[in-house]
Amino acid sequence: MPYPKIYIDAMLVNWGDRLFQEPLRHARALRLSRAGIRDEAARMRAQIARTLRRTPEVMVKITNKAASAQGMGAVRRHLRYISRNGRVELEDQDCDRIAGVDALRELTQAWQLGGWGIPETSTRREVFNILLSMPPGTDRQAVRNAVRDFAALEFGDGRAYVFAAHDDEAHPHVHLSVQVRGPDGRRLNPRHQDLQRWRERFAEQLREHGVEANATPRRARGATQRYPKPAVVHMIARGETPSHWAPLPTDAQRDAGWIAHGGVFAAWREMAYAMAKSRTREDRAMAVEMAYFVGAMPVQRDRPVTGRTRDAAREQPDRTAPAVDGRSDGAEPDVER
């Protein structure tokens, strides 16, 4: 018997909300009106469809570590780097273009002496250096325009920033430098959820400019590829062998990765089961796509050989009629709602 649409929408919002959060958690109100559930479910369907299509994922990363050199000396060196010492055009928060050595010198002096000022040396970050990137083949002008709009939305409170688009690598990327102190003196203090919001907002702006982009946590896609840190990459390029990094995970790491994906499997399973009971053919087709998507996840390649029978049994819950509050009896108790 098909499930009511309101129940299916509620299940999508309930499980999709935590699937696309890192860690798995609720980010929205637990109780929504029918109109709110309908709107959130439409947004969630679009998010799931992009994920199933394997839409290119955006990358947003803070590149200057808290333990590295700070202060105006470090800021000056970074601005010289992203502008290639004045040869690459910078753009600031007022959409003014900055090109040439003299203009770059004036910018650094304005940052050092204007507003709250930046000391020559500091024990904490005075500027956040942010890298925003897309895979090779993405329209470079669209990426630059999306970064401009993203920066205006996220930091357009009078905070000073500049960005530069680089075309010297296959993947289009933009370096964005944002002053930590705003006009009211308050300091930026981004947390993990802020970085995820930046990714989502950057992806939204890319879609506004006609570029298919997605922003989902790696765990929601079952991604397990281990990327070496820049220091390791440089060591390998010099022909050296890193002593504390291995390209392949150990058995213990594979087992831990499989266990960590338990909540992800539960979320995909609950959404697929609800969609399979829909009256809408598109929903039922998406449920089949979900099953294939989870089966093809990279984490499936690292599934522990021992205990497969136990894991498979745990993944097949005893189905009963859906509860009134939108929960099913098959939900794993250890997954946070």
C-alpha positions in Angstrom: 0.0 0.0 0.0 1.5 3.4 -1.0 2.5 5.8 1.8 0.9 9.3 2.0 3.0 12.0 0.3 3.3 14.0 3.5 4.8 10.9 5.2 7.3 10.5 2.4 8.2 14.2 2.4 8.7 14.0 6.2 11.0 11.0 5.9 13.1 12.8 3.3 13.4 15.9 5.5 14.1 13.8 8.6 16.8 11.5 7.2 18.2 13.8 4.4 18.7 16.5 7.0 21.1 14.4 9.0 22.7 12.7 6.0 24.0 15.9 4.5 25.3 17.2 7.8 28.7 16.4 9.3 28.5 14.8 11.8 25.1 13.2 11.3 22.7 15.5 13.1 19.5 17.5 12.8 20.1 21.1 11.5 16.5 22.1 11.1 13.5 22.4 13.4 12.1 19.0 14.4 8.5 20.1 13.7 7.5 21.9 10.5 4.2 22.9 9.1 2.8 20.9 6.1 4.0 23.8 3.8 7.4 23.8 5.5 7.8 20.0 5.0 6.7 20.3 1.4 9.2 23.0 0.6 12.0 21.3 2.5 11.2 18.0 0.8 11.4 19.7 -2.7 14.8 21.1 -1.7 15.9 17.7 -0.4 14.8 15.9 -3.6 17.0 18.3 -5.6 19.9 17.7 -3.3 19.5 13.9 -3.6 19.2 14.1 -7.3 22.4 16.0 -7.7 24.2 13.5 -5.4 22.9 10.5 -7.4 24.0 12.2 -10.6 27.5 12.6 -9.0 27.4 16.3 -9.7 30.9 17.9 -9.3 31.6 18.8 -5.7 32.9 22.2 -4.7 36.0 22.6 -2.6 36.4 25.3 0.0 39.5 25.3 2.2 41.2 27.6 4.6 44.9 27.4 3.6 46.7 29.4 6.3 47.0 27.3 9.5 46.6 28.9 12.9 50.1 27.7 13.8 51.8 29.2 10.8 53.2 32.7 10.5 50.6 35.5 11.0 50.6 39.3 10.9 51.1 41.7 8.1 54.3 40.1 7.0 52.5 36.9 6.2 49.6 38.7 4.6 51.9 40.7 2.4 53.6 37.6 1.2 50.3 35.9 0.4 48.9 38.9 -1.5 52.1 38.9 -3.6 51.7 35.2 -4.2 48.0 35.3 -5.3 48.6 38.4 -7.4 51.8 37.0 -8.9 53.5 40.1 -7.6 51.0 42.4 -9.3 50.7 40.5 -12.6 47.4 38.8 -11.7 44.5 41.2 -11.2 42.9 41.4 -7.7 39.3 42.4 -7.0 38.2 43.8 -3.7 34.9 44.0 -1.7 33.9 47.1 -3.7 34.5 45.4 -7.1 37.5 47.6 -7.7 40.3 46.0 -9.7 43.8 46.1 -8.4 46.7 45.4 -10.8 50.4 46.2 -10.8 53.1 46.5 -8.2 52.2 50.0 -7.1 48.5 49.2 -6.7 49.4 46.1 -4.7 51.7 48.2 -2.4 48.9 50.7 -1.8 46.5 47.8 -0.9 48.9 46.3 1.7 49.5 49.7 3.2 45.7 50.3 3.4 45.2 47.0 5.1 48.1 47.5 7.6 47.1 51.1 8.6 43.4 51.4 7.8 40.5 50.3 10.0 41.6 48.2 13.0 45.0 47.8 11.4 47.1 44.7 11.1 50.4 44.4 13.1 53.5 43.3 11.3 53.7 40.2 13.4 50.9 38.5 15.3 50.2 35.4 17.4 46.8 34.8 15.7 45.4 35.0 12.2 44.6 38.5 11.0 43.4 37.3 7.6 41.8 34.1 6.4 43.1 32.8 3.2 40.4 30.7 1.5 40.7 28.6 -1.6 37.6 27.9 -3.7 37.9 25.4 -6.4 36.1 23.3 -9.0 37.1 20.3 -11.1 38.8 20.8 -14.5 36.5 21.8 -17.4 34.4 24.1 -15.3 33.7 27.5 -16.8 36.4 29.8 -15.3 34.5 33.0 -15.6 31.4 31.4 -13.9 33.7 30.3 -11.0 35.0 33.9 -10.6 31.5 35.4 -10.7 30.3 32.8 -8.2 33.1 33.7 -5.8 32.3 37.4 -6.2 28.7 36.8 -5.2 29.6 34.3 -2.5 32.0 36.7 -0.9 29.5 39.5 -1.0 26.8 37.4 0.7 29.1 35.9 3.3 31.4 38.8 4.1 29.6 41.8 2.7 29.2 43.5 6.1 31.9 46.1 5.5 34.7 43.6 5.9 37.7 44.1 3.6 38.7 41.3 1.3 40.3 40.6 -2.1 40.3 37.7 -4.4 42.3 36.5 -7.5 41.4 33.8 -10.1 44.2 31.6 -11.2 44.3 30.0 -14.7 47.7 28.3 -14.4 46.2 24.9 -13.4 43.6 22.6 -14.9 41.0 23.1 -12.1 39.6 26.6 -11.9 40.3 28.1 -8.5 40.1 31.4 -6.8 42.1 32.6 -3.8 40.1 34.8 -1.4 41.7 36.7 1.5 39.4 38.1 4.1 40.3 40.3 7.0 39.5 38.6 10.3 38.2 41.9 12.0 35.0 43.4 10.7 34.1 47.1 10.8 32.7 46.5 14.4 35.9 44.8 15.5 34.3 41.4 15.8 36.6 38.6 14.6 35.7 35.8 12.3 35.8 32.4 14.0 34.6 29.8 11.5 33.8 26.3 12.7 33.2 23.1 10.8 29.5 23.9 10.2 30.5 27.3 8.9 32.9 25.7 6.3 30.0 23.4 5.2 27.7 26.5 4.9 30.4 28.2 2.8 30.5 25.1 0.5 26.7 25.0 0.2 26.5 28.8 -0.5 29.3 28.6 -3.1 27.6 25.7 -4.8 24.3 27.7 -4.9 26.1 30.7 -6.5 27.7 28.4 -9.1 24.3 27.0 -10.0 23.0 30.5 -10.3 25.7 31.1 -12.9 24.7 27.9 -14.9 27.3 25.5 -13.4 26.2 22.2 -11.9 27.7 22.1 -8.5 27.1 20.2 -5.3 28.3 20.4 -1.7 27.8 17.2 0.3 30.0 15.7 3.0 32.4 12.9 1.8 30.8 10.5 4.2 27.4 10.9 2.6 28.9 9.7 -0.7 30.9 6.9 0.9 34.1 8.5 -0.2 37.2 6.9 1.4 40.1 8.1 -0.9 43.0 9.3 1.2 44.7 12.4 0.0 48.3 13.2 1.0 49.1 16.5 2.6 51.1 19.1 0.6 54.2 18.2 2.6 53.9 14.6 1.6 53.3 15.6 -2.1 56.5 17.7 -2.1 58.5 14.8 -0.5 57.3 12.3 -3.1 58.1 14.8 -5.9 61.6 15.0 -4.5 61.9 11.2 -4.6 61.7 10.9 -0.8 59.6 8.2 0.9 57.3 9.6 3.7 57.6 7.6 6.9 54.3 8.5 8.4 51.9 8.2 5.4 50.7 5.2 3.4 48.5 5.5 0.3 46.4 2.5 1.3 44.4 2.1 4.5 45.2 -0.6 7.0 42.7 -3.3 7.9 41.9 -1.5 11.1 41.2 1.8 9.2 38.9 0.0 6.8 37.0 -1.6 9.6 36.6 1.7 11.4 35.5 3.4 8.1 32.8 0.8 7.6 31.5 1.2 11.1 31.6 5.0 10.8 29.3 4.8 7.7 26.6 2.9 9.6 24.5 6.0 10.0 25.0 6.9 6.4 23.7 3.5 5.2 20.7 3.9 7.6 19.8 7.3 6.2 19.9 6.2 2.6 18.0 3.0 3.4 15.2 4.8 5.2 14.8 7.4 2.4 14.9 4.7 -0.3 12.3 2.6 1.5 9.9 5.5 1.8 10.4 6.6 -1.8 9.8 3.0 -3.0 6.3 3.2 -1.4 5.4 6.4 -3.2 2.6 6.7 -5.7 4.8 8.8 -7.9 6.9 6.9 -10.5 9.7 9.4 -10.3 10.1 8.8 -6.5 10.1 5.0 -7.1 12.8 5.4 -9.8 14.9 7.5 -7.4 14.6 4.7 -4.7 16.2 2.3 -7.2 18.9 4.8 -8.0 19.6 5.2 -4.3 20.2 1.4 -4.0 22.6 1.4 -6.9 24.4 4.5 -5.6 25.0 3.0 -2.1 26.1 -0.3 -3.6 28.7 1.5 -5.8 30.1 3.7 -2.9 33.9 3.5 -2.6 33.5 2.4 1.0 31.9 -0.8 -0.2 35.2 -1.8 -1.7 36.7 -1.6 1.8 33.9 -3.6 3.5 35.3 -6.0 6.0 35.3 -9.6 4.7 34.5 -11.0 8.1 31.2 -10.2 9.6 29.4 -9.6 6.3 26.6 -11.8 7.4 26.2 -10.0 10.6 26.3 -6.6 8.9 23.8 -7.6 6.3 21.4 -8.8 8.9 21.7 -5.6 10.8 20.9 -3.6 7.6 17.6 -5.4 7.1 15.3 -4.0 9.8 11.9 -5.5 10.6 9.5 -3.3 8.7 6.2 -2.4 10.1 3.6 0.3 9.3 5.0 3.9 9.6 4.5 5.5 13.0 2.4 8.6 13.3 5.4 10.9 14.1 7.1 10.0 10.9 9.6 7.4 12.2 9.9 3.8 11.2 10.7 0.9 13.6 13.7 0.0 11.4 15.7 3.0 12.4 18.9 2.3 14.2 18.7 3.4 17.8 22.3 4.6 17.9 21.7 7.2 15.1 21.0 10.7 16.5 17.7 12.1 15.5 
